[in-house]
Every structure is written in structure tokens, then in C-alpha cells.
């Protein structure tokens, strides 16, 4: 733990008094552990030691957001293909809580990021490509993996994401699949183009 005390880029080192930092509320945090600085530092150090002894706790690893993307296996698969999360935001809580937060955030983001005519453009792209590929829209939205359906879904995703700039999550919602499924499809298609 002594190494962590001296690690400049950690809030812990600031709490331990090794480095000053005006923007970190050191006194406030330490006040939660004791009234006098020495006692607070001892209590804080004890608190950290007990946490370290607990080891890696699954409920605190990866964050609910990563789990909602399909778990670490999905995240690792995306990383192997060179696709990373645009951010590594952590949402801790039950799956229900995570879904609620994501839905609320998605609604706000959609209203800010998507122009008002996007829904009609998205619908038109889906209708046009489904006609060209002779795919039923209901089957497309069912998540079917039949070859003509996946081909149509890929073309639609490419058009929406790469040409119209529709976010991956919105594209996935419109196509009835998960965000990682869209990411993987686009990455594979890009890889095939390069080869």
C-alpha cells in the first residue's frame, strides 16, 4: 500500500497528504473517517486495507454498463476486433437499475443528437434495402440470422452508421439486435474490405 501512497495520479495519494490538489475535497473525505487528521488517516487506511483484503468483487467489476453489453466475453470479443467502448462509464446496481439509467440517457441523447427527420430517413433506408434484398421487415426486426436477413441488416447498418451518422445504439434498436451485434458486423465488413 506504500506504493499507492506515493502514486501521484491517484486520489489516494492526495488523501494521504503526499501531494496537494486543490480540486479534491481532501478535508471533506477525511472528515467521514474521523475528527482529527491522524485518526481520520488511520481509519481511512484501515478502510482501504479491508477493501483490498476482499479482493476482486464480481459485483464491482466491469460496471453494469459493460454487463449490459453482453458481459466481459462480449466486451473482450469487441476489443479483439479493435472495437472499444467510446467510454468506460461505470453504472453499479441491479440489471433493472442499469436498464433504467440507459433508457433515460438514451432518450435524452436521442432527442439531442438525432435530427427530427431521422426517424423518417431511418424508416426509408430500412424499407428500401429490405425491398432490394427481398427481406420481410418483420423478419429483419425479429433478430433472424438467415443469410439474406443478415446481409440486409449489414447494408442498413452501414448506411445508417457510416453515411447518416446514426449512433450504433440507435441503429441496433431500429434493427432489433444488440449494439455489439452491429459493432461486430460493421467491423467484420470493414476487415473484409481491407483484405
Secondary structure, DSSP 8 states (H G I E B T S, - for coil): -HHHHH-TTSHHHHHTTSS--TTS-HHHHHHTT-SSHHHHHHHHHHHHHHHHHT---GGGSSHHHHHHTT-HHHHHHHHHTT---S------S-HHHHHHHHHHHHHHHHHHHS-TTHHHHHHHHHHHHHHHHT--HHHHHTT---HHHHHHHHHHHIIIIIIT---HHHHHHHHTS-HHHHHHHHHHHHHHHH-
